[in-house]
Amino acid sequence: MKKKLFFIMFFFFALLFPHGAAAKAEKDADIGYDPTVSSYYTGEGQTVLSSAPETGCRAVYIADPESGKVFYEKNAHKRMYPASTTKLLTALLVLENSSLSQKTTVSQRAIDLVPPDYVTANLQAGEEIDIETLLYLLLLPSANDAANVLAEFVGGSVEAFAELCNQRAKELGCENLHFVNPNGVQSEDHYCTAYDLYLIAKECRKYGIFNTIVSTKSFSLPADEIYTENDRKFVNTNEMLFSGAYYYEYCTGIKTGRTNPAGECFVGSASKDGINLISVVLGGKAENSRGLNDRFDDTKKLFSFFYKNYSVKTVAEKGEAFFSVRVPDATADTSSLDLVLAADVSALIPNSLSSDEIRFSISVKKDICAPLRKGQRLGEIVFYADGTVCKADLVAKHAVKKINREYRYLYWNTDFLWQ
């Protein structure tokens, strides 16, 4: 009789205090992990908005640098003259190969290389100027003498610096770029595409000082022992930063350009509601049919249109169930399991896009069996939203306990205890 009582007590103790893997599953029931959502742009299935504005510039490219999503392109891969938008690549190489506090001396050759009628900062041979100041002169008034001084500092000569530019452009993925100078002085051998300039601007935006400079409205170069006047005052050539016909409150930069062969050129940037845009327009007219400069008119129209018609929307919410499974070897109360989204999934899509137009595919691990933790990764879901692919994890909605076969057998065969 004592032996039978021992077995009965052991049996119920085991039911109340499970051990081994089943106990660990219960203990770890609420242990999760840091979910990740990845996305990338393919362009496949992207909606083309027929209401997008017409542009006067011959080449146009506008995209979101974070996702890579392209909103509009027109002759974006056609070889064009870049004029002073060339200076973006010059700025990039300077930022990558020098410190802002370093100083360099203005050479007479850097001054003499600037053709007549091209913009200068009136630099004087022998002046010692720091790199940060030269970058302001390069990017705000578009000073061609400052570009030559920076080129000599980084490359040793203007010609050697041009080769560095071409090499760096290839590393960035530029497809059709060849520069022979650091400033955009007209040459048949000096060209690139709108897409190339987008890649360069995207890389430049990684530098805080670059973003500060291109959004600055004015800058003064102080007098020194060589140039004693305080009349070297400059205004940013980007008219979208100033009140007037081209003003755009969300504009954050970047760089203008103009020569007769190149036409009106502008690489622009804007930021609104967490969405950043970079635009490139090349080959515009100084005065279009509306009496406006194409480079600013086109850019403002494009920015306004896309901020009005696109937004970051939640494609699916965390905790939303997308798959159900019955887990083998699980207790009856935990065997039915939903696989839910581990995190919110968002995408930059047209406001007019309906949820029915967003497709998804699911892959689930094979041989799912107990025990399982709450939040355990069991699969993946891929959303296809207007040319963007978003991947997220599917996880267990709740913990799944493993049934103990030994105890289950004892439960159904307890008659021996009483024999």
C-alpha positions as CSV (number, residue, x, y, z in Angstrom):
1,M,0.0,0.0,0.0
2,K,2.9,2.4,0.8
3,K,4.4,1.7,-2.5
4,K,1.1,2.5,-4.3
5,L,0.8,5.8,-2.4
6,F,4.4,6.7,-3.4
7,F,3.6,6.3,-7.1
8,I,0.4,8.3,-6.8
9,M,2.2,11.2,-5.1
10,F,5.0,11.1,-7.6
11,F,2.6,11.1,-10.5
12,F,0.7,14.2,-9.4
13,F,4.0,15.9,-8.4
14,A,5.3,15.4,-11.9
15,L,2.1,16.8,-13.4
16,L,2.4,19.9,-11.3
17,F,6.1,20.5,-11.8
18,P,7.1,19.5,-15.3
19,H,10.8,19.2,-16.0
20,G,13.3,19.0,-18.9
21,A,12.5,20.6,-22.2
22,A,8.8,21.2,-21.3
23,A,9.8,23.1,-18.2
24,K,12.2,25.2,-20.2
25,A,9.6,26.1,-22.8
26,E,7.3,27.3,-20.0
27,K,10.0,29.2,-18.3
28,D,11.1,30.9,-21.6
29,A,7.5,31.5,-22.8
30,D,7.9,35.2,-23.0
31,I,11.5,35.4,-24.2
32,G,11.6,37.1,-27.6
33,Y,14.4,38.8,-29.7
34,D,15.0,42.0,-31.6
35,P,12.9,41.7,-34.8
36,T,14.3,43.1,-38.0
37,V,12.5,44.4,-41.1
38,S,14.6,44.8,-44.3
39,S,13.5,46.5,-47.5
40,Y,15.0,47.2,-50.9
41,Y,13.8,48.8,-54.1
42,T,13.4,46.8,-57.3
43,G,11.0,48.9,-59.3
44,E,9.0,45.9,-60.3
45,G,5.2,46.6,-60.2
46,Q,5.7,50.3,-59.4
47,T,2.8,52.5,-60.1
48,V,3.4,55.2,-62.7
49,L,1.4,58.3,-61.7
50,S,0.2,59.8,-65.0
51,S,-0.4,63.1,-63.3
52,A,3.3,63.7,-62.7
53,P,4.3,67.2,-63.9
54,E,6.0,67.8,-67.3
55,T,9.6,69.0,-67.0
56,G,11.5,71.4,-69.2
57,C,15.0,70.1,-68.4
58,R,16.4,67.6,-70.8
59,A,17.5,65.1,-68.1
60,V,15.8,64.5,-64.8
61,Y,16.2,62.0,-61.9
62,I,14.5,62.1,-58.5
63,A,14.7,59.4,-55.9
64,D,14.6,58.6,-52.1
65,P,18.3,58.0,-51.1
66,E,17.3,55.9,-48.1
67,S,15.2,53.3,-49.9
68,G,16.5,53.9,-53.4
69,K,13.0,54.3,-54.7
70,V,12.9,56.2,-58.0
71,F,10.0,58.5,-58.5
72,Y,10.7,60.1,-61.9
73,E,13.4,59.8,-64.5
74,K,13.8,61.3,-68.0
75,N,17.0,60.7,-70.0
76,A,18.6,60.0,-66.6
77,H,21.3,57.8,-68.2
78,K,22.1,60.1,-71.1
79,R,25.5,61.8,-71.2
80,M,25.2,65.5,-70.3
81,Y,27.4,68.4,-69.4
82,P,27.2,69.0,-65.6
83,A,28.7,72.6,-65.4
84,S,29.3,73.5,-61.7
85,T,27.4,70.5,-60.3
86,T,30.8,69.0,-60.9
87,K,31.8,70.6,-57.6
88,L,29.8,67.9,-55.7
89,L,32.4,65.3,-56.6
90,T,35.2,67.7,-55.7
91,A,33.6,68.3,-52.3
92,L,33.2,64.6,-51.7
93,L,36.9,63.9,-52.4
94,V,37.9,66.8,-50.2
95,L,35.7,65.5,-47.3
96,E,37.1,62.0,-47.7
97,N,40.8,63.0,-47.9
98,S,41.3,66.0,-45.6
99,S,40.2,67.5,-42.3
100,L,38.3,70.8,-42.1
101,S,40.9,72.5,-40.0
102,Q,43.8,71.9,-42.4
103,K,45.1,74.9,-44.3
104,T,46.5,75.3,-47.7
105,T,48.1,78.1,-49.7
106,V,46.4,79.6,-52.8
107,S,48.7,79.2,-55.8
108,Q,48.8,81.5,-58.8
109,R,48.1,78.6,-61.1
110,A,44.9,77.8,-59.3
111,I,43.8,81.4,-60.1
112,D,45.1,81.5,-63.7
113,L,43.3,78.3,-64.6
114,V,39.9,79.9,-64.2
115,P,38.7,81.3,-67.6
116,P,37.3,84.8,-67.9
117,D,33.7,85.3,-67.0
118,Y,33.7,82.3,-64.6
119,V,32.8,82.9,-61.0
120,T,35.6,83.3,-58.5
121,A,36.0,84.2,-54.8
122,N,38.7,86.7,-55.7
123,L,41.3,84.6,-53.9
124,Q,44.9,85.9,-53.9
125,A,48.1,84.0,-54.5
126,G,49.8,83.3,-51.1
127,E,46.6,83.4,-49.0
128,E,46.5,80.7,-46.4
129,I,42.9,79.4,-46.1
130,D,41.4,76.4,-44.2
131,I,39.6,73.6,-46.0
132,E,36.2,74.3,-44.4
133,T,36.3,77.9,-45.7
134,L,37.2,76.7,-49.1
135,L,34.3,74.3,-49.1
136,Y,31.9,77.1,-48.3
137,L,33.4,79.1,-51.3
138,L,33.2,76.0,-53.5
139,L,29.5,75.2,-52.8
140,L,27.8,78.6,-52.1
141,P,29.0,81.1,-54.7
142,S,30.4,78.2,-56.8
143,A,33.9,79.7,-56.8
144,N,36.1,78.1,-59.5
145,D,39.4,79.3,-58.0
146,A,38.4,77.6,-54.7
147,A,37.8,74.4,-56.6
148,N,41.3,74.5,-58.1
149,V,42.9,75.2,-54.8
150,L,41.2,72.2,-53.2
151,A,42.1,70.0,-56.2
152,E,45.8,70.9,-55.8
153,F,45.6,70.3,-52.1
154,V,44.1,66.8,-52.4
155,G,45.5,65.6,-55.7
156,G,48.8,67.6,-56.1
157,S,47.5,69.1,-59.3
158,V,44.2,69.8,-61.0
159,E,45.0,67.1,-63.6
160,A,45.8,64.5,-61.0
161,F,42.8,65.4,-59.0
162,A,40.5,64.8,-62.1
163,E,41.8,61.3,-62.3
164,L,41.0,60.8,-58.6
165,C,37.5,62.0,-59.4
166,N,37.1,59.5,-62.2
167,Q,38.3,56.7,-60.1
168,R,36.0,57.6,-57.2
169,A,33.1,57.9,-59.5
170,K,33.6,54.3,-60.7
171,E,33.6,53.1,-57.1
172,L,30.3,54.9,-56.5
173,G,28.8,53.1,-59.5
174,C,28.7,56.0,-61.8
175,E,28.1,54.7,-65.3
176,N,29.1,57.4,-67.7
177,L,31.3,60.0,-66.0
178,H,34.5,61.5,-67.1
179,F,35.9,64.7,-65.5
180,V,38.9,66.7,-66.7
181,N,38.7,69.5,-64.0
182,P,37.3,70.0,-60.5
183,N,34.9,72.8,-61.2
184,G,32.9,72.1,-64.4
185,V,34.7,74.5,-66.8
186,Q,33.3,73.6,-70.2
187,S,35.0,70.8,-72.1
188,E,33.7,68.2,-74.5
189,D,35.6,65.6,-72.5
190,H,33.9,66.6,-69.2
191,Y,30.5,64.9,-68.8
192,C,28.3,62.6,-66.7
193,T,24.6,61.6,-66.3
194,A,21.8,62.8,-64.0
195,Y,22.0,59.4,-62.4
196,D,25.7,59.8,-61.7
197,L,25.2,63.1,-60.0
198,Y,22.4,61.5,-57.8
199,L,24.9,58.9,-56.6
200,I,27.5,61.5,-55.8
201,A,25.0,63.8,-54.0
202,K,23.8,60.8,-52.0
203,E,27.3,60.1,-50.8
204,C,27.9,63.8,-50.0
205,R,24.8,63.9,-47.8
206,K,26.5,61.5,-45.4
207,Y,28.7,64.3,-44.2
208,G,27.1,66.7,-41.7
209,I,29.3,69.6,-42.6
210,F,28.2,69.2,-46.3
211,N,24.6,69.4,-45.3
212,T,25.3,72.5,-43.2
213,I,27.1,74.3,-46.0
214,V,24.6,73.6,-48.8
215,S,21.8,74.9,-46.6
216,T,23.6,78.1,-45.6
217,K,22.3,81.2,-47.3
218,S,25.4,83.5,-47.2
219,F,29.1,83.5,-46.3
220,S,31.9,86.0,-45.9
221,L,35.6,85.6,-46.4
222,P,37.4,87.8,-43.9
223,A,40.2,90.1,-44.8
224,D,43.8,89.0,-44.2
225,E,47.3,90.3,-44.6
226,I,47.3,89.8,-48.4
227,Y,43.7,90.9,-49.1
228,T,42.8,93.6,-46.7
229,E,39.3,94.5,-47.8
230,N,36.1,93.0,-46.2
231,D,34.1,92.9,-49.4
232,R,34.3,89.2,-50.2
233,K,30.7,88.4,-49.3
234,F,28.8,85.7,-51.0
235,V,25.2,84.4,-51.4
236,N,24.2,80.8,-52.0
237,T,23.2,80.4,-55.7
238,N,20.3,78.0,-54.7
239,E,17.3,80.3,-55.1
240,M,15.0,77.7,-53.5
241,L,16.3,78.7,-50.1
242,F,15.2,82.3,-50.5
243,S,11.8,84.0,-50.6
244,G,10.5,84.4,-54.1
245,A,9.1,82.4,-57.0
246,Y,11.3,79.4,-56.3
247,Y,11.2,79.3,-52.5
248,Y,10.4,75.8,-51.2
249,E,10.3,75.5,-47.4
250,Y,11.4,71.9,-47.4
251,C,14.5,72.4,-49.6
252,T,17.8,71.5,-47.9
253,G,20.3,72.1,-50.7
254,I,22.3,71.4,-52.8
255,K,24.2,72.8,-55.9
256,T,23.6,74.8,-59.1
257,G,25.4,74.8,-62.4
258,R,25.3,76.8,-65.6
259,T,27.2,77.1,-68.8
260,N,25.8,77.8,-72.3
261,P,26.5,74.2,-73.5
262,A,25.2,72.6,-70.3
263,G,22.2,74.8,-69.8
264,E,20.6,75.3,-66.4
265,C,21.5,72.5,-64.0
266,F,20.6,71.8,-60.4
267,V,21.1,69.0,-57.9
268,G,18.5,69.5,-55.1
269,S,17.4,67.9,-51.9
270,A,14.4,68.2,-49.7
271,S,13.1,66.7,-46.4
272,K,9.5,66.4,-45.3
273,D,7.6,64.1,-42.9
274,G,10.6,61.8,-42.6
275,I,11.0,61.4,-46.4
276,N,14.2,62.7,-48.0
277,L,14.5,63.3,-51.7
278,I,17.4,64.1,-54.0
279,S,16.7,65.5,-57.5
280,V,18.9,66.2,-60.5
281,V,17.8,68.3,-63.4
282,L,20.2,69.1,-66.3
283,G,19.9,71.0,-69.6
284,G,17.2,73.5,-68.7
285,K,16.3,76.9,-70.1
286,A,17.1,80.1,-68.2
287,E,13.6,81.3,-69.1
288,N,10.8,78.8,-70.0
289,S,7.3,79.5,-71.4
290,R,6.2,80.6,-67.9
291,G,9.1,83.0,-67.6
292,L,10.8,80.9,-65.0
293,N,14.2,79.1,-64.8
294,D,13.7,75.5,-65.6
295,R,16.1,74.2,-63.0
296,F,14.2,75.6,-60.1
297,D,10.8,75.4,-61.6
298,D,11.1,71.7,-62.4
299,T,12.6,70.9,-59.1
300,K,9.9,72.7,-57.1
301,K,7.1,71.1,-59.2
302,L,8.6,67.6,-58.7
303,F,9.2,68.0,-54.9
304,S,5.6,69.4,-54.4
305,F,4.0,66.6,-56.5
306,F,5.7,63.7,-54.8
307,Y,5.3,64.9,-51.2
308,K,1.6,65.4,-52.0
309,N,1.1,62.0,-53.6
310,Y,3.4,59.7,-51.6
311,S,3.8,58.9,-47.9
312,V,5.2,56.3,-45.6
313,K,2.4,53.9,-44.8
314,T,2.1,50.9,-42.5
315,V,1.7,47.9,-44.8
316,A,1.1,45.4,-41.9
317,E,1.0,45.8,-38.1
318,K,3.0,43.9,-35.5
319,G,1.0,41.0,-34.0
320,E,-1.1,40.5,-37.2
321,A,-1.6,36.8,-37.9
322,F,-0.7,35.5,-41.3
323,F,-0.4,31.8,-40.8
324,S,-1.9,29.1,-38.5
325,V,-0.5,25.7,-37.7
326,R,-1.3,22.8,-35.3
327,V,1.9,21.9,-33.5
328,P,2.6,18.1,-33.0
329,D,3.4,16.8,-29.6
330,A,1.9,19.9,-27.9
331,T,-0.5,20.1,-25.1
332,A,-4.1,20.4,-26.2
333,D,-4.5,24.0,-24.9
334,T,-1.3,25.2,-26.8
335,S,-1.2,23.1,-30.0
336,S,-3.2,25.6,-32.1
337,L,-0.7,28.3,-33.0
338,D,-0.8,31.5,-35.0
339,L,2.3,32.9,-36.7
340,V,2.2,36.7,-36.3
341,L,4.3,39.6,-37.6
342,A,7.2,40.4,-35.4
343,A,7.3,44.2,-36.2
344,D,5.4,46.8,-38.1
345,V,6.2,46.9,-41.8
346,S,6.1,50.3,-43.5
347,A,6.8,51.4,-47.1
348,L,6.9,54.6,-49.1
349,I,4.0,54.2,-51.5
350,P,1.4,56.3,-53.4
351,N,-1.5,57.5,-51.3
352,S,-3.8,56.1,-53.9
353,L,-2.4,52.6,-53.6
354,S,-5.0,50.2,-52.0
355,S,-4.2,47.3,-49.7
356,D,-5.4,44.9,-52.4
357,E,-2.5,46.0,-54.6
358,I,0.1,44.9,-52.0
359,R,1.0,41.3,-52.5
360,F,2.9,39.0,-50.0
361,S,4.4,35.5,-49.9
362,I,5.1,33.4,-46.8
363,S,7.7,30.8,-46.0
364,V,7.5,28.7,-42.8
365,K,10.0,26.4,-41.2
366,K,9.5,22.7,-41.7
367,D,8.8,20.2,-38.9
368,I,7.6,22.8,-36.4
369,C,7.2,20.9,-33.1
370,A,6.9,21.6,-29.4
371,P,8.2,23.1,-27.2
372,L,8.2,26.7,-28.6
373,R,8.8,30.0,-27.0
374,K,6.5,33.0,-27.4
375,G,8.1,35.2,-30.1
376,Q,10.2,32.4,-31.5
377,R,11.0,33.0,-35.2
378,L,9.3,30.4,-37.3
379,G,9.0,31.9,-40.8
380,E,9.3,34.9,-43.0
381,I,6.9,37.1,-44.9
382,V,7.7,39.2,-47.9
383,F,5.6,42.1,-49.0
384,Y,5.7,43.6,-52.5
385,A,4.5,47.2,-52.3
386,D,4.9,49.5,-55.3
387,G,8.3,48.4,-56.4
388,T,9.6,47.9,-52.9
389,V,10.3,44.5,-51.3
390,C,9.9,44.3,-47.5
391,K,10.9,41.3,-45.5
392,A,9.9,40.6,-41.9
393,D,9.8,37.6,-39.5
394,L,6.8,35.6,-38.5
395,V,6.9,34.5,-34.9
396,A,4.9,32.3,-32.4
397,K,2.0,34.2,-31.0
398,H,2.2,32.2,-27.7
399,A,4.4,29.6,-26.0
400,V,3.7,26.0,-27.0
401,K,4.2,23.3,-24.3
402,K,5.3,19.8,-25.1
403,I,3.1,17.0,-23.8
404,N,5.0,14.5,-21.7
405,R,4.3,11.2,-23.3
406,E,5.5,9.3,-20.2
407,Y,3.0,11.1,-18.0
408,R,0.2,10.8,-20.5
409,Y,0.7,7.0,-20.5
410,L,0.6,7.0,-16.7
411,Y,-2.6,9.1,-16.8
412,W,-4.4,6.6,-19.0
413,N,-2.9,3.5,-17.2
414,T,-3.3,4.1,-13.5
415,D,-5.3,0.9,-12.8
416,F,-2.0,-0.9,-11.9
417,L,-1.7,1.5,-8.9
418,W,-4.7,0.0,-7.3
419,Q,-4.0,-3.7,-8.0
